[in-house]
């Protein structure tokens, strides 16, 4: 799995971009890298772009550890919105499951199949080129 995280302070947005197989270690890495970034401020919105994920490699215990990690970061994330963009049925189901299992958070979370729908929900219509340019220009 490959992932890349960026915080765009001017847009009050954090972005996680995934490709390839997605494992529990990837989930934990993104949670730490995105919400631990010094530029991240509680209340920023987040966009998790999993359109290039080819496989989910998670078991029941993995889901439980991800849920606990998400819950531990609640104060760091603050209020705001998180959009998950996932094209495949299985990814959409897992995103919805994670949203449901962490439903007591102050953040609003929603899964989408189309990037434009997610950006509209986040109030960031037309931002896709800016996001992509930032990720491409700042690749680690």
Secondary structure, DSSP 8 states (H G I E B T S, - for coil): -EEEEEEEGGGTEEEEEEEEEEEHHHHHHHHHHHHTSTT--TT-EEEEEEEEEEEEE--HHHHHHHHHHHHHTHHHH-SSEEEEE--SHHHHHHHHHHHHHTTTSSSEEEEESSHHHHHHHTT-TT-HHHHHHHHHHT--
